[in-house]
Amino acid sequence: MRRKAEQAAEFLMPRGSFVWLYGGQGAGRDVVLEALQARFPNQLAVVRAAPLTSPDAVAHARLQLAILAREGKASLELLSDSTVESLTSSLERLQERDRILVLRMHPSWEEPGSVEQTLSDRAASLIRQLGLALRSVPFLRVLVLAGSHRRDVLRDLGHRAQHELNLAVPELDARALEDDAPWNSLRDDFRHIRDGLAGCRPTPPQLRLGVALASLGDSPADVARLLRSLVSQEHTQLEPLIRRLRPLLARHAHAPALRRAAFARFALPWDKLLSAVPALTDVADLVRVGLGYETNDGRVRLSEPVRRALLAEGAQDERLSRADLDTHARFEQTWAQMDGALTPELLEPQKVIPWLEKMHHRAHTGGYTREQLTTLDLPAPEFYWDLGRALSREQERFEDAAMVYRRCWEKFERDDYAHHYYAWNLDRAALQPEEVEIHYERAITERPHNVWWHARFCTFLIHRTRFRDAEDAFRRALVTLDPNEVQVSRDARFAHSLHRWVVEAWLGVGEVERAQEVLGLIPTEVVSTSNVLRALAARVADAVEVLELGESVYPASIPPEDRWRLPAFVPEEEDGRALVAWHPGRLRRVDEAGIELVYAESPEQQEARELQGIELSHSDWRKAARGRSPQVDAFVILAEYQGGLRRLFHWPSRPLDSGRPTVEEELDSLRYVRQWLGTSGAPSA
């Protein structure tokens, strides 16, 4: 690592040098950066990219560059729609002062498929424009610290790179396995893992995470076995260990505190992290030497894979609790103590990240009042996005979120994201449907190739029962997005983003034939590659059968290809008697008088499927179902064997998630009715 730092320093000496240094998690990019800061005191201009999963990430990078480039005066032109010219101007200022531009890229910037399209497009645009600007300033010295090779997603940044250095993740020093003192209260867990390694030496991040797993309750022997396997494969990644972490977090008492620690996007001194999340007192060593690590200057950070796993734990229910909001408020206070500025114009370079983090956490505290929102004035669209998303997804203050997005498009008139989410939040609040339609269409006009904008507009029209308009909008979407049917045939992601939601909307309003028609536009081989699309196909098949039969006789999750064929769990012989007939069915009624079972004939018995029904006494049920209790709407297979023997077999656990809407989602679809009745609308602060 020291040698790579020396190499990078030598490469950066000449004017116009461009070094690309890349390495995976735990490779030591920040250690190299610290060494370079010592070698070039006061010369490095470091831009540290925030996670691209946050809507403010692009503005975050632009503001850092703007503040670093200015010379004692405001230089915030980068915060409007950035242009190659404005970026070039900032880079020229750095060059004139003989500064070395360092771009410390967050791993998420190299994984655009993991974030929504608009954020990915925004980041790609900045990278492309910054790459062009770098070409225009040939004598500026540049260092890019990335996770992967420059010819990947960040290739537009690296076209001028003259030197590439691969920073390998280091093998654990043998002496580190002899010293248990740094592990403090995790000492016993470390010893158990060490004893199971049998001389193998994983990478330091792997060992830390392995000890953390044991501390959280995982089997030390199993963890050590996995670590030995990773070493034997020369596997330096953490994902196999992260997969073991997720189920442990789901049931661990300290998981909420750990997740709140992951709200911090940048490293903080331990005392400040603890002041924001006091409950970390009980798991201090787990955070400081297990799930996270301390930097040379005493700051603590969670490794990015761990941070993502912790945040994903609460992703299913995005609404934040009061404790979560309070944690964001404490983080805001922490960063406010470090920045000391009311506006970005007053910022010094060393204060810019604290100011940005203060604004990010302020957006997520839930503390903005209605009056404050009406006068909101933020320097870039992405800051409005961050606040709007927090109000909407995390606090369900949809009307307030719409107000934020309105402020955004009033200031940045052509911001398609603001137009779209202004409409979406108005729709969620069941307000002004005419305004919703205008701004959905405006978003499409401003960015016609954003698939999400088309999908949302189509489903809005369907839910408003404007079926012909919805069909017209869907046809326009296909012509705009995929006129030659290339996208839908290439992989499932396009269909996930467009067809899936339109099909679900048609099913939601009972338009089964229309749903079937849209599903039929997705090639069957593409459907077969996706569990989501296969489940959707099963729902459509179930809806079609309900139309034909009058009632459903199969679980909605059963794929079409598995229906009307003898299931593997039904034996062809029972008590020495051969199977004569079988019928898929459902329990329509269960009461004291007995059980009503409806079923359909299988194809072998009857060419045209018709619904049949029988009444069973509780005694007959117990014999046929072998004691299993009857439940209304349970799906079964009624099997008839020679000699009049009947058996009832329940379907095993669903092979696919049916994707049916929840009760809450069903009620939400009635939001305009609830608004008319005066029962909707989330409370505002």
C-alpha positions in Angstrom: 0.0 0.0 0.0 2.9 2.3 0.9 4.6 1.4 -2.4 1.4 2.2 -4.4 1.2 5.6 -2.6 4.8 6.4 -3.5 4.1 5.4 -7.1 1.0 7.5 -7.3 3.0 10.5 -5.9 5.7 10.1 -8.5 3.2 9.8 -11.3 1.4 13.0 -10.1 4.5 15.2 -10.1 4.4 16.4 -13.8 1.9 18.9 -15.1 -1.1 17.3 -16.7 -0.5 13.9 -15.1 -3.6 11.7 -14.7 -3.6 8.7 -12.3 -6.3 6.1 -12.0 -6.0 4.1 -8.8 -8.6 1.4 -8.2 -9.2 -1.3 -5.6 -12.1 -3.1 -3.9 -13.5 -2.8 -0.4 -10.7 -2.8 2.1 -7.9 -2.1 -0.5 -6.8 1.0 1.3 -7.7 3.8 -1.0 -8.2 6.2 1.9 -4.8 5.2 3.4 -3.2 6.1 0.1 -5.1 9.4 0.0 -3.8 10.2 3.5 -0.2 9.5 2.4 -0.6 11.7 -0.6 -2.0 14.5 1.5 1.1 14.3 3.6 3.3 14.3 0.4 1.4 17.3 -1.2 0.3 19.4 1.8 -2.4 21.9 0.9 -2.4 20.9 -2.8 -5.1 18.2 -3.0 -8.6 19.3 -3.8 -10.6 16.3 -2.8 -14.2 15.6 -4.0 -15.7 12.8 -2.0 -18.8 11.4 -3.8 -21.8 10.6 -1.6 -23.8 7.3 -2.2 -25.7 7.6 -5.4 -28.7 6.0 -3.6 -29.3 9.5 -2.1 -31.0 12.0 -4.4 -28.6 14.8 -3.5 -25.5 12.8 -4.6 -24.8 14.7 -7.8 -25.3 18.1 -6.3 -23.1 17.0 -3.4 -20.2 16.4 -5.8 -20.9 19.6 -7.8 -21.0 21.8 -4.7 -17.7 20.3 -3.4 -16.0 21.1 -6.7 -17.5 24.6 -6.9 -16.3 25.5 -3.4 -12.8 24.0 -3.9 -12.4 26.0 -7.1 -13.4 29.4 -5.9 -10.9 32.0 -4.8 -12.5 33.9 -1.9 -15.8 34.5 -3.7 -19.0 32.6 -4.4 -18.7 30.2 -7.2 -22.0 28.3 -7.2 -22.8 28.2 -10.9 -22.3 24.5 -10.9 -25.4 24.1 -8.8 -27.8 25.0 -11.6 -27.9 22.7 -14.6 -24.2 22.0 -14.9 -22.5 22.5 -18.2 -19.2 21.6 -19.6 -18.3 25.3 -19.7 -19.0 25.8 -16.0 -17.1 22.6 -15.0 -14.2 23.7 -17.3 -14.1 27.1 -15.6 -13.8 25.4 -12.1 -11.1 23.1 -13.3 -9.1 25.9 -14.8 -9.2 27.7 -11.5 -7.7 24.6 -9.8 -5.1 24.4 -12.5 -4.1 28.0 -12.1 -3.5 27.4 -8.4 -1.5 24.2 -9.1 -4.0 22.1 -7.2 -4.3 18.3 -7.7 -8.0 17.3 -8.3 -8.8 14.0 -6.4 -12.1 12.3 -7.2 -12.9 9.8 -4.5 -15.7 7.9 -6.1 -18.3 6.0 -4.0 -18.9 2.4 -5.1 -22.5 3.1 -6.0 -21.4 5.4 -8.8 -20.1 2.3 -10.5 -23.3 0.3 -10.1 -25.9 2.5 -11.9 -28.4 -0.3 -12.2 -28.8 -0.3 -8.4 -30.5 3.1 -8.4 -33.5 4.6 -10.1 -33.1 5.8 -13.7 -33.2 9.5 -13.1 -30.5 9.4 -10.4 -28.4 7.1 -12.7 -28.9 9.4 -15.7 -28.0 12.5 -13.6 -24.8 10.8 -12.4 -23.9 9.7 -15.9 -24.4 13.2 -17.3 -22.1 14.7 -14.7 -19.4 12.0 -15.4 -19.7 12.6 -19.1 -19.5 16.4 -18.8 -16.7 16.3 -16.3 -14.8 14.0 -18.6 -15.2 16.5 -21.4 -14.1 19.3 -19.1 -11.0 17.4 -18.0 -10.1 17.0 -21.7 -10.3 20.8 -22.0 -7.9 21.4 -19.1 -4.9 19.3 -20.1 -2.4 20.6 -17.6 -4.5 19.9 -14.5 -3.1 17.0 -12.4 -5.9 14.5 -11.6 -6.2 11.4 -9.4 -9.3 9.2 -9.5 -9.8 6.8 -6.6 -12.3 4.2 -7.9 -13.4 0.7 -7.1 -12.9 -0.8 -10.5 -11.1 -0.4 -13.8 -11.8 2.9 -15.6 -13.1 1.2 -18.8 -16.2 0.3 -16.9 -19.0 2.7 -15.9 -16.7 5.6 -15.1 -14.9 5.3 -18.5 -15.8 8.9 -19.5 -13.7 10.2 -16.6 -10.7 8.2 -17.4 -10.0 8.7 -21.1 -7.0 10.9 -20.3 -5.5 8.5 -17.7 -1.8 7.9 -18.2 -1.2 5.6 -15.3 -3.3 2.9 -13.7 -2.6 1.4 -10.3 -4.5 -1.7 -9.0 -4.6 -1.6 -5.3 -5.1 -5.2 -4.2 -7.0 -6.0 -1.0 -4.1 -7.0 1.4 -3.8 -10.4 3.0 -4.1 -10.3 6.8 -0.7 -10.0 8.5 0.1 -13.2 10.4 0.8 -11.2 13.6 -2.8 -9.9 13.5 -4.0 -13.4 14.3 -1.8 -13.5 17.4 -3.0 -10.3 19.0 -6.5 -10.3 20.5 -6.2 -7.0 22.4 -7.7 -4.8 19.7 -10.9 -6.8 19.7 -11.8 -5.8 23.3 -15.2 -7.3 24.2 -15.2 -9.3 21.0 -12.0 -11.1 22.1 -13.7 -14.5 22.6 -15.5 -14.3 19.2 -12.1 -13.5 17.6 -10.4 -16.5 19.2 -13.2 -18.9 18.1 -12.9 -17.6 14.5 -9.1 -17.7 14.6 -9.0 -21.3 15.9 -11.3 -22.4 13.1 -9.1 -20.8 10.4 -6.5 -23.5 10.6 -3.7 -21.2 9.4 -5.7 -19.5 6.6 -5.5 -15.7 6.4 -8.5 -13.9 5.1 -8.5 -10.2 4.2 -8.8 -7.8 7.2 -12.4 -6.8 6.2 -13.4 -10.4 5.9 -12.0 -11.2 9.4 -13.7 -8.2 10.9 -17.1 -9.2 9.4 -16.6 -12.8 10.4 -16.0 -11.8 14.1 -19.0 -9.5 13.9 -21.1 -12.5 12.7 -20.0 -14.6 15.6 -20.8 -11.7 18.0 -24.3 -11.4 16.5 -24.9 -15.1 17.2 -23.7 -17.0 14.1 -21.8 -20.3 14.5 -18.1 -19.5 14.7 -17.3 -22.9 13.2 -19.5 -22.2 10.2 -18.1 -18.7 9.7 -14.5 -19.9 9.9 -15.4 -22.6 7.3 -16.7 -19.9 5.0 -13.6 -17.8 5.5 -11.4 -20.8 4.7 -13.4 -21.3 1.5 -13.0 -17.7 0.5 -9.3 -17.8 1.1 -8.9 -21.0 -1.0 -10.7 -19.4 -3.9 -8.6 -16.2 -3.5 -12.0 -14.5 -3.0 -11.6 -11.0 -1.5 -15.3 -9.9 -1.6 -17.6 -9.6 1.4 -20.9 -10.6 -0.2 -20.9 -14.3 1.0 -20.5 -12.9 4.5 -23.1 -10.2 4.0 -25.6 -12.9 3.0 -25.1 -14.4 6.5 -25.4 -11.0 8.1 -28.9 -10.2 6.7 -30.9 -12.9 8.6 -29.0 -12.2 11.8 -30.0 -8.6 11.6 -33.6 -9.4 11.0 -34.0 -10.8 14.6 -31.2 -9.1 16.6 -32.2 -6.8 19.4 -29.6 -4.2 18.4 -30.5 -4.1 14.8 -32.4 -0.8 15.0 -29.4 1.0 16.6 -27.1 -0.5 14.0 -29.4 0.6 11.2 -29.5 4.1 12.5 -25.7 4.2 12.7 -25.9 3.5 8.9 -27.7 6.8 8.4 -24.2 8.4 8.5 -22.9 8.6 5.0 -19.4 9.8 6.0 -17.1 8.8 8.9 -17.5 10.6 12.2 -15.5 10.7 15.4 -16.8 8.0 17.7 -18.1 10.4 20.3 -20.2 12.2 17.7 -21.5 9.0 16.2 -22.5 7.9 19.8 -24.2 11.2 20.5 -26.4 10.7 17.4 -27.1 7.0 18.2 -26.8 6.6 22.0 -27.9 3.0 21.9 -24.5 2.1 20.2 -23.0 2.2 23.7 -24.1 -1.5 24.1 -22.4 -2.6 20.9 -19.5 -0.2 20.7 -16.9 -2.8 19.8 -19.1 -4.5 17.3 -19.3 -1.2 15.4 -15.7 0.0 15.9 -13.8 -3.2 15.1 -16.4 -5.6 13.6 -19.0 -4.1 11.3 -17.0 -0.9 11.0 -13.5 0.4 11.6 -11.6 3.4 12.8 -9.5 5.6 10.6 -6.1 6.9 11.6 -7.6 10.2 12.7 -10.1 8.5 15.1 -13.2 8.6 12.9 -15.5 5.6 12.7 -17.2 4.3 9.5 -19.2 1.3 8.6 -17.9 -0.5 5.5 -20.1 0.2 2.5 -21.4 -3.4 2.0 -22.3 -3.5 5.7 -24.0 -0.1 5.6 -26.1 -1.2 2.6 -27.1 -4.4 4.4 -28.2 -2.4 7.5 -30.2 0.1 5.5 -31.8 -2.7 3.4 -33.1 -4.2 6.6 -35.7 -1.3 6.9 -36.3 -0.9 3.1 -39.5 -3.0 3.0 -41.3 -0.4 5.2 -39.7 2.9 4.2 -41.7 4.9 6.7 -39.4 6.1 9.5 -40.3 5.8 13.2 -40.1 8.7 15.6 -36.8 7.3 16.9 -35.4 7.3 13.3 -36.4 10.9 12.8 -34.8 11.9 16.1 -31.6 10.2 15.0 -31.5 12.2 11.8 -32.1 15.3 13.9 -29.1 14.5 16.1 -27.0 13.9 13.0 -28.1 17.3 11.7 -26.9 18.9 15.0 -23.6 17.0 14.9 -22.8 18.2 11.4 -24.1 21.8 12.1 -21.5 22.1 14.9 -18.8 21.3 12.3 -19.8 23.5 9.4 -20.8 26.9 11.0 -22.4 28.3 7.8 -26.0 29.3 7.0 -25.6 29.4 3.2 -23.2 27.7 0.8 -21.8 31.1 -0.3 -20.1 31.3 3.2 -18.5 27.9 3.1 -14.8 27.2 3.3 -13.6 24.0 1.5 -13.1 22.1 4.8 -16.7 22.9 5.8 -18.5 21.9 2.6 -19.1 18.2 3.5 -20.4 19.1 7.0 -22.8 21.6 5.4 -24.0 19.1 2.8 -24.5 16.4 5.5 -26.3 18.9 7.7 -28.7 19.6 4.9 -29.2 15.9 4.1 -30.1 15.0 7.6 -32.3 18.1 8.0 -34.3 16.8 5.0 -34.9 13.6 6.9 -35.8 14.9 10.3 -39.4 15.6 9.6 -39.0 19.0 11.2 -40.0 21.3 8.3 -43.3 23.1 8.9 -45.8 23.9 6.2 -44.8 27.6 6.4 -41.1 26.8 5.9 -41.9 24.6 2.9 -43.8 27.4 1.2 -40.7 29.6 1.3 -38.1 26.9 0.6 -35.1 28.1 -1.4 -32.4 25.5 -2.1 -29.4 25.9 -4.4 -29.9 22.8 -6.6 -32.8 20.5 -7.7 -31.3 17.5 -6.0 -31.7 19.1 -2.6 -35.5 19.4 -3.2 -35.5 15.8 -4.3 -33.9 14.6 -1.1 -36.4 16.5 1.0 -39.4 15.6 -1.2 -38.5 11.9 -1.1 -38.1 12.0 2.7 -41.4 13.7 3.2 -43.1 11.3 0.9 -41.6 7.9 1.4 -40.4 8.1 5.0 -43.1 10.3 6.5 -46.1 9.9 4.2 -46.7 13.7 4.1 -47.7 13.6 0.5 -49.2 17.0 0.3 -46.1 18.6 1.8 -43.9 16.6 -0.5 -45.9 17.9 -3.5 -45.3 21.4 -2.2 -41.5 20.8 -2.2 -41.5 19.5 -5.7 -43.6 22.4 -6.8 -41.0 24.8 -5.3 -38.4 22.9 -7.3 -40.0 23.1 -10.7 -40.9 26.7 -10.1 -37.2 27.4 -9.7 -35.9 24.8 -12.2 -38.7 24.9 -14.8 -37.5 21.9 -16.9 -36.8 19.5 -14.1 -38.7 16.4 -15.2 -38.1 14.7 -11.8 -39.8 17.5 -9.9 -42.8 17.6 -12.3 -43.2 13.8 -12.0 -43.0 13.6 -8.3 -45.2 16.7 -7.8 -47.8 14.7 -9.8 -47.2 11.5 -7.9 -47.5 13.0 -4.5 -50.6 15.0 -5.4 -52.1 11.7 -6.6 -51.1 9.9 -3.4 -52.9 12.7 -1.5 -55.9 12.4 -3.7 -55.7 16.0 -4.7 -56.2 17.9 -8.0 -56.2 15.0 -10.6 -56.2 17.5 -13.4 -53.0 19.0 -12.1 -51.6 15.4 -11.7 -52.2 14.7 -15.4 -50.7 17.9 -16.6 -47.4 17.3 -14.7 -47.1 13.6 -15.5 -47.3 14.7 -19.2 -44.9 17.5 -18.6 -42.3 15.1 -17.1 -42.6 12.9 -20.2 -42.2 15.9 -22.4 -39.0 17.0 -20.7 -37.5 13.5 -20.6 -39.4 11.3 -23.1 -37.1 8.3 -22.7 -37.6 7.8 -18.9 -39.6 4.5 -18.7 -40.9 5.3 -15.2 -42.6 8.5 -16.3 -44.6 6.6 -18.9 -45.5 3.7 -16.6 -46.8 6.1 -13.9 -48.9 8.1 -16.3 -50.4 4.9 -17.8 -51.3 3.5 -14.4 -52.7 6.9 -13.3 -55.1 6.9 -16.2 -56.1 3.3 -15.5 -56.9 4.0 -11.9 -59.0 7.0 -13.1 -60.9 4.4 -15.3 -59.9 6.3 -18.4 -59.2 3.1 -20.2 -58.9 4.3 -23.8 -56.6 7.1 -22.8 -54.5 4.7 -20.9 -54.2 2.4 -23.9 -53.3 5.3 -26.1 -50.6 6.4 -23.5 -49.2 2.9 -23.4 -49.0 2.7 -27.2 -47.2 6.1 -27.2 -44.8 4.8 -24.6 -43.9 1.7 -26.7 -43.3 3.9 -29.8 -41.1 6.2 -27.8 -39.2 3.8 -25.7 -39.0 0.6 -27.7 -40.3 1.0 -31.3 -38.5 -2.1 -32.6 -39.2 -4.3 -29.6 -35.5 -4.6 -28.8 -35.6 -3.6 -25.2 -38.4 -5.9 -24.2 -36.6 -8.8 -25.9 -33.2 -8.1 -24.4 -33.8 -8.6 -20.7 -36.5 -8.4 -18.0 -35.6 -5.0 -16.6 -37.5 -3.0 -19.2 -40.7 -5.1 -18.7 -40.2 -4.7 -15.0 -40.3 -1.0 -15.3 -43.2 -0.6 -17.8 -45.3 -3.7 -18.6 -45.4 -5.1 -15.1 -47.0 -2.0 -13.6 -49.5 -1.6 -16.4 -50.5 -5.3 -16.1 -51.0 -4.9 -12.4 -53.1 -1.8 -12.8 -55.3 -3.6 -15.3 -55.8 -6.5 -12.9 -56.5 -4.1 -10.1 -59.5 -2.6 -12.0 -60.7 -6.1 -13.2 -59.7 -5.6 -16.8 -58.3 -9.1 -17.2 -58.3 -9.3 -21.0 -56.4 -6.0 -21.2 -53.9 -7.3 -18.6 -53.5 -10.5 -20.7 -52.8 -8.4 -23.8 -50.0 -6.4 -22.3 -48.4 -9.4 -20.7 -48.5 -11.1 -24.1 -46.1 -8.4 -25.4 -43.3 -9.7 -23.2 -41.6 -12.7 -24.8 -42.1 -15.9 -22.9 -38.4 -16.5 -22.7 -38.0 -13.1 -20.9 -40.8 -14.0 -18.5 -39.1 -17.2 -17.7 -36.0 -15.4 -16.5 -37.7 -13.3 -13.9 -39.5 -14.5 -10.7 -41.4 -11.2 -10.7 -42.7 -11.7 -14.2 -43.5 -15.4 -13.7 -45.5 -14.5 -10.6 -47.3 -11.8 -12.6 -48.0 -14.4 -15.4 -49.5 -16.7 -12.7 -51.7 -13.9 -11.5 -53.0 -13.2 -15.0 -53.6 -16.9 -15.6 -55.5 -17.1 -12.3 -57.6 -14.1 -13.3 -58.4 -15.7 -16.7 -59.4 -18.9 -15.1 -61.6 -17.1 -12.6 -63.4 -15.5 -15.6 -63.8 -18.9 -17.2 -64.9 -20.8 -14.1 -66.5 -18.1 -12.0 -64.1 -18.8 -9.1 -60.4 -19.6 -8.5 -59.4 -23.2 -7.9 -55.6 -22.6 -7.9 -53.3 -20.5 -5.7 -52.6 -17.3 -7.7 -48.9 -18.1 -7.3 -49.0 -21.3 -9.4 -47.4 -20.6 -12.8 -49.6 -21.3 -15.9 -47.3 -24.2 -17.0 -47.9 -26.0 -13.6 -51.7 -25.8 -13.8 -54.0 -28.6 -15.0 -51.3 -31.3 -14.5 -51.0 -33.7 -11.7 -48.9 -32.1 -8.9 -45.9 -34.0 -7.7 -47.2 -34.1 -4.1 -50.3 -36.2 -5.1 -49.3 -39.9 -5.1 -50.6 -42.1 -7.9 -51.3 -44.8 -5.4 -52.7 -44.5 -1.8 -53.2 -47.4 0.6 -52.6 -49.8 -2.4 -55.4 -48.2 -4.5 -54.7 -46.5 -7.8 -55.5 -42.9 -8.5 -58.7 -42.6 -10.6 -59.2 -38.8 -10.8 -57.9 -35.5 -9.3 -59.4 -32.0 -9.1 -58.0 -28.6 -8.1 -60.3 -26.9 -5.7 -60.9 -24.3 -2.9 -62.8 -24.3 0.4 -65.6 -21.9 -0.2 -67.2 -22.3 3.3 -66.3 -23.7 6.6 -68.8 -23.7 9.5 -70.4 -26.0 12.1 -72.6 -27.6 9.5 -69.7 -28.8 7.4 -67.3 -27.8 4.6 -68.2 -26.7 1.1 -65.6 -27.5 -1.5 -65.6 -26.2 -5.1 -63.4 -27.8 -7.7 -62.9 -28.1 -11.4 -62.5 -31.2 -13.5 -59.0 -31.9 -14.6 -58.5 -32.1 -18.4 -58.3 -35.9 -18.3 -61.9 -36.1 -17.0 -63.6 -33.3 -19.0 -62.6 -31.3 -22.0 -64.6 -28.2 -21.0 -63.7 -27.2 -17.4 -66.7 -26.6 -15.3 -67.0 -25.7 -11.6 -68.4 -28.4 -9.3 -69.2 -28.4 -5.7 -69.6 -31.0 -2.8 -70.4 -30.8 0.8 -68.2 -32.6 3.3 -69.0 -33.3 7.0 -66.2 -32.6 9.4 -65.8 -36.3 10.0 -65.3 -36.9 6.2 -62.9 -33.9 6.0 -60.8 -35.3 8.9 -60.5 -38.7 7.1 -59.7 -37.2 3.7 -57.3 -34.5 5.0 -55.7 -36.7 7.7 -56.5 -34.3 10.5 -55.5 -31.0 9.0 -57.9 -28.2 10.0 -60.1 -26.8 7.3 -59.7 -23.1 6.5 -61.8 -20.9 4.2 -60.2 -20.1 0.9 -57.5 -22.9 1.3 -56.5 -24.4 -2.0 -56.4 -28.2 -2.2 -56.3 -31.1 -4.6 -59.1 -33.5 -4.2 -57.8 -37.0 -5.2 -60.1 -40.0 -5.8 -58.7 -43.5 -5.6 -60.1 -46.9 -6.4 -62.9 -48.1 -4.1 -64.2 -44.6 -3.4 -61.2 -43.5 -1.3 -60.8 -39.7 -1.1 -57.8 -37.8 -0.1 -57.3 -34.0 0.2 -53.8 -32.6 -0.3 -53.0 -29.0 0.5 -50.6 -27.0 -1.7 -47.2 -26.6 -0.1 -45.7 -23.1 0.5 -46.2 -20.8 -2.5 -43.5 -21.4 -5.1 -43.7 -17.8 -6.1 -44.8 -14.6 -4.4 -48.2 -13.9 -6.0 -47.7 -10.2 -5.9 -51.3 -9.6 -4.9 -51.9 -6.1 -3.4 -52.1 -5.9 0.4 -55.1 -4.8 2.3 -53.4 -1.4 2.8 -52.8 -1.1 -0.9 -56.4 -2.0 -1.7 -57.6 0.7 0.6 -55.1 3.2 -0.8 -56.6 2.6 -4.3 -59.8 4.2 -2.9 -57.9 7.4 -1.8 -60.0 9.7 -4.0 -63.2 8.3 -2.4 -61.7 8.8 1.1 -60.7 12.3 0.2 -64.2 13.1 -0.9 -65.5 11.7 2.4 -63.0 13.8 4.3 -61.0 10.9 5.8 -57.7 11.2 3.9 -54.7 13.3 4.2 -51.6 12.8 6.4 -51.0 15.2 9.3 -48.5 17.9 8.5 -45.9 19.2 10.9 
